[in-house]
Amino acid sequence: MDEDNRTDRDILAKGLKRLGICLGLMFAGPTLLHLALDNSEKPLYIPLLIIAFILCIGAILFLFLGINTILDSIFKKKK
């Protein structure tokens, strides 16, 4: 087997960590969004809504980065 075509385990671990962060954000963002939309008369409605949207966007970002990093660890050839 050629040494150039092996999976880089350090980069793979980095990608899996990013997917783990994504998983946490995937639960936290919609949960906070649901809490904010159920309590629209409370004074913390707007800040909680903004934080929830930021967490949801962060989940999408970390999902993309994690999958991209894992694919790089598998398919990129080392120089």
Backbone as a chain_set.jsonl record, in Angstrom:
{"seq": "MDEDNRTDRDILAKGLKRLGICLGLMFAGPTLLHLALDNSEKPLYIPLLIIAFILCIGAILFLFLGINTILDSIFKKKK", "coords": {"N": [[0.85, -1.187, 0.0], [0.508, 2.221, -0.754], [2.16, 4.931, 0.8], [1.311, 7.535, 0.477], [-1.442, 7.569, 0.203], [-2.785, 7.256, 2.597], [-4.997, 7.719, 5.409], [-4.96, 10.714, 7.209], [-4.672, 10.761, 10.507], [-4.631, 12.741, 12.502], [-5.837, 14.985, 11.337], [-8.285, 13.839, 10.805], [-9.229, 13.405, 13.42], [-9.502, 16.058, 14.214], [-11.58, 16.852, 12.516], [-13.635, 15.209, 13.481], [-13.922, 16.261, 16.043], [-14.931, 18.763, 15.399], [-17.395, 17.985, 14.337], [-18.514, 16.975, 16.664], [-18.817, 19.324, 18.164], [-20.652, 20.539, 16.501], [-22.83, 18.817, 16.866], [-23.554, 19.374, 19.528], [-24.298, 22.078, 19.219], [-26.419, 21.735, 17.5], [-28.416, 20.786, 19.134], [-28.585, 22.75, 21.136], [-29.146, 25.23, 19.844], [-31.793, 25.067, 18.439], [-33.307, 24.428, 20.734], [-33.017, 26.693, 22.406], [-34.165, 28.509, 20.648], [-36.812, 27.614, 20.55], [-37.512, 28.04, 23.242], [-37.289, 30.83, 23.321], [-39.246, 31.656, 21.466], [-41.556, 30.711, 22.662], [-41.805, 32.329, 24.879], [-42.443, 35.088, 24.274], [-43.24, 37.443, 25.467], [-41.532, 38.034, 27.493], [-38.745, 39.887, 28.983], [-36.214, 39.12, 28.04], [-36.494, 38.227, 25.471], [-35.625, 39.129, 22.837], [-32.681, 39.158, 23.044], [-32.268, 36.402, 23.596], [-33.367, 35.232, 21.349], [-31.626, 36.167, 19.359], [-29.212, 34.95, 20.176], [-29.955, 32.282, 19.877], [-30.322, 32.107, 17.076], [-27.697, 32.609, 16.256], [-26.419, 30.353, 17.325], [-27.657, 28.339, 15.811], [-26.769, 28.971, 13.215], [-24.067, 28.619, 13.694], [-24.036, 25.843, 14.097], [-24.572, 24.883, 11.524], [-22.331, 25.875, 10.205], [-20.188, 24.55, 11.577], [-20.866, 21.935, 10.905], [-20.418, 21.888, 8.111], [-17.642, 22.551, 8.089], [-16.588, 20.404, 9.579], [-17.241, 18.091, 8.049], [-15.898, 18.744, 5.691], [-13.237, 18.799, 6.639], [-12.88, 16.124, 7.41], [-13.158, 14.854, 4.927], [-10.942, 15.971, 3.66], [-8.918, 14.769, 5.158], [-9.103, 12.166, 4.344], [-8.997, 12.073, 1.478], [-7.081, 13.901, 0.455], [-3.869, 14.159, -0.959], [-0.642, 13.758, 0.39], [2.154, 15.938, 0.242]], "CA": [[0.0, 0.0, 0.0], [1.29, 3.431, -0.897], [2.118, 5.783, 1.991], [0.664, 8.805, 0.155], [-2.9, 7.438, 0.181], [-3.306, 6.888, 3.918], [-5.785, 8.732, 6.101], [-4.246, 11.467, 8.235], [-5.497, 10.588, 11.719], [-4.732, 14.004, 13.245], [-6.855, 15.807, 10.677], [-9.554, 13.14, 11.02], [-9.663, 13.704, 14.789], [-9.936, 17.459, 14.216], [-12.896, 16.872, 11.882], [-14.613, 14.595, 14.394], [-14.172, 17.235, 17.117], [-15.833, 19.78, 14.846], [-18.73, 17.39, 14.254], [-19.019, 16.913, 18.035], [-19.282, 20.678, 18.487], [-21.873, 20.712, 15.704], [-23.912, 18.07, 17.514], [-23.99, 20.169, 20.677], [-24.994, 23.267, 18.737], [-27.677, 21.315, 16.88], [-29.41, 20.66, 20.201], [-28.709, 23.991, 21.897], [-29.761, 26.298, 19.046], [-33.259, 24.957, 18.341], [-33.914, 24.454, 22.065], [-33.119, 28.103, 22.803], [-35.119, 29.149, 19.751], [-38.137, 27.231, 21.026], [-37.751, 28.76, 24.492], [-37.478, 32.253, 23.031], [-40.515, 31.887, 20.779], [-42.655, 30.441, 23.593], [-41.866, 33.384, 25.892], [-42.219, 36.339, 23.541], [-43.568, 38.618, 26.286], [-40.482, 38.217, 28.508], [-37.776, 40.926, 28.585], [-35.032, 38.551, 27.381], [-36.936, 37.599, 24.221], [-34.761, 39.497, 21.707], [-31.321, 38.609, 23.172], [-32.313, 34.949, 23.51], [-33.623, 34.923, 19.948], [-30.385, 36.422, 18.626], [-28.265, 33.893, 20.55], [-30.431, 31.032, 19.274], [-30.0, 32.132, 15.647], [-26.242, 32.48, 16.126], [-26.082, 28.951, 17.573], [-28.11, 27.544, 14.662], [-25.834, 29.24, 12.124], [-22.824, 27.958, 14.085], [-24.177, 24.405, 13.865], [-24.42, 24.658, 10.089], [-20.933, 26.145, 9.879], [-19.348, 23.469, 12.08], [-21.158, 20.737, 10.118], [-19.685, 22.018, 6.862], [-16.198, 22.474, 8.356], [-16.247, 19.061, 10.029], [-17.286, 17.166, 6.914], [-14.821, 19.128, 4.793], [-11.977, 18.377, 7.242], [-12.808, 14.663, 7.328], [-12.899, 14.508, 3.533], [-9.545, 16.315, 3.394], [-8.026, 13.785, 5.781], [-9.199, 10.892, 3.621], [-8.73, 12.121, 0.041], [-5.964, 14.752, 0.038], [-2.568, 13.493, -1.008], [0.423, 14.497, 1.064], [3.232, 16.335, -0.666]], "C": [[0.887, 1.24, 0.0], [1.09, 4.339, 0.325], [1.371, 7.089, 1.728], [-0.855, 8.742, 0.263], [-3.498, 7.054, 1.529], [-4.071, 8.053, 4.54], [-4.939, 9.395, 7.177], [-5.106, 11.485, 9.498], [-5.638, 11.869, 12.531], [-5.813, 14.902, 12.652], [-8.232, 15.167, 10.834], [-10.1, 13.42, 12.417], [-10.159, 15.142, 14.907], [-11.333, 17.59, 13.605], [-13.973, 16.28, 12.771], [-14.92, 15.507, 15.578], [-15.131, 18.319, 16.634], [-17.251, 19.245, 14.716], [-19.35, 17.227, 15.646], [-19.541, 18.259, 18.501], [-20.585, 20.963, 17.753], [-23.057, 20.013, 16.361], [-24.449, 18.82, 18.731], [-24.775, 21.398, 20.26], [-26.331, 22.923, 18.091], [-28.776, 21.097, 17.915], [-29.648, 21.999, 20.899], [-29.451, 25.081, 21.117], [-31.274, 26.187, 18.937], [-33.96, 24.949, 19.701], [-34.076, 25.885, 22.553], [-34.111, 28.858, 21.915], [-36.554, 28.85, 20.183], [-38.479, 27.959, 22.332], [-38.019, 30.24, 24.245], [-38.834, 32.508, 22.397], [-41.721, 31.583, 21.661], [-42.841, 31.561, 24.6], [-41.638, 34.746, 25.253], [-42.545, 37.587, 24.36], [-42.516, 38.904, 27.363], [-39.469, 39.26, 28.038], [-36.536, 40.384, 27.865], [-35.363, 37.892, 26.043], [-35.957, 37.875, 23.076], [-33.332, 38.966, 21.883], [-31.277, 37.081, 23.048], [-32.553, 34.496, 22.072], [-32.363, 35.111, 19.1], [-29.36, 35.329, 18.917], [-28.664, 32.564, 19.908], [-30.116, 30.989, 17.78], [-28.501, 31.993, 15.407], [-25.809, 31.031, 16.342], [-26.513, 28.058, 16.41], [-27.188, 27.741, 13.459], [-24.483, 28.595, 12.423], [-22.874, 26.459, 13.869], [-23.994, 24.078, 12.394], [-22.972, 24.849, 9.671], [-20.022, 25.009, 10.332], [-19.628, 22.149, 11.361], [-20.38, 20.763, 8.806], [-18.183, 21.861, 7.091], [-15.777, 21.066, 8.775], [-16.228, 18.055, 8.894], [-16.16, 17.465, 5.937], [-13.464, 18.673, 5.334], [-11.811, 16.863, 7.167], [-12.518, 14.223, 5.89], [-11.466, 14.858, 3.138], [-8.6, 15.279, 3.98], [-8.018, 12.47, 5.012], [-8.648, 11.01, 2.2], [-7.556, 12.975, -0.388], [-4.675, 13.962, 0.067], [-1.534, 14.371, -0.336], [1.541, 14.794, 0.074], [4.58, 15.876, -0.16]], "O": [[1.906, 1.281, 0.69], [-0.029, 4.487, 0.817], [0.847, 7.692, 2.665], [-1.495, 9.784, 0.404], [-4.628, 6.567, 1.578], [-3.819, 9.217, 4.232], [-4.279, 8.716, 7.964], [-6.142, 12.147, 9.544], [-6.661, 12.069, 13.185], [-6.605, 15.502, 13.379], [-9.232, 15.87, 10.979], [-11.299, 13.648, 12.581], [-11.126, 15.411, 15.62], [-12.168, 18.342, 14.107], [-15.095, 16.785, 12.816], [-16.05, 15.529, 16.066], [-16.028, 18.739, 17.365], [-18.211, 19.976, 14.96], [-20.567, 17.327, 15.797], [-20.581, 18.336, 19.154], [-21.508, 21.556, 18.313], [-24.16, 20.559, 16.405], [-25.66, 18.89, 18.937], [-25.795, 21.727, 20.866], [-27.267, 23.721, 18.127], [-29.957, 21.217, 17.589], [-30.787, 22.341, 21.216], [-30.296, 25.777, 21.68], [-31.98, 27.125, 19.308], [-35.093, 25.417, 19.808], [-35.137, 26.259, 23.055], [-34.817, 29.749, 22.389], [-37.406, 29.738, 20.18], [-39.601, 28.435, 22.506], [-38.882, 30.834, 24.891], [-39.508, 33.475, 22.75], [-42.799, 32.134, 21.438], [-43.94, 31.729, 25.129], [-40.732, 35.477, 25.655], [-42.155, 38.688, 23.972], [-42.607, 39.911, 28.064], [-39.34, 39.5, 26.837], [-35.874, 41.133, 27.147], [-34.582, 37.083, 25.543], [-35.508, 36.939, 22.414], [-32.804, 38.367, 20.947], [-30.346, 36.534, 22.458], [-31.999, 33.488, 21.634], [-32.076, 34.297, 18.222], [-28.707, 34.835, 17.997], [-27.805, 31.81, 19.45], [-29.691, 29.953, 17.268], [-28.083, 31.33, 14.457], [-24.937, 30.531, 15.631], [-25.802, 27.115, 16.063], [-26.864, 26.779, 12.762], [-23.824, 28.083, 11.517], [-21.868, 25.856, 13.495], [-23.331, 23.099, 12.054], [-22.444, 24.074, 8.873], [-19.175, 24.551, 9.564], [-18.724, 21.326, 11.218], [-19.755, 19.77, 8.433], [-17.522, 21.118, 6.365], [-14.718, 20.591, 8.365], [-15.3, 17.252, 8.789], [-15.535, 16.545, 5.41], [-12.624, 18.208, 4.563], [-10.716, 16.373, 6.89], [-11.716, 13.316, 5.669], [-10.84, 14.129, 2.368], [-7.587, 14.947, 3.364], [-7.024, 11.744, 5.032], [-7.905, 10.134, 1.759], [-7.062, 12.801, -1.502], [-4.418, 13.194, 0.994], [-1.555, 15.593, -0.483], [1.829, 13.995, -0.817], [5.599, 16.126, -0.804]]}, "num_chains": 1, "name": "protein.A"}
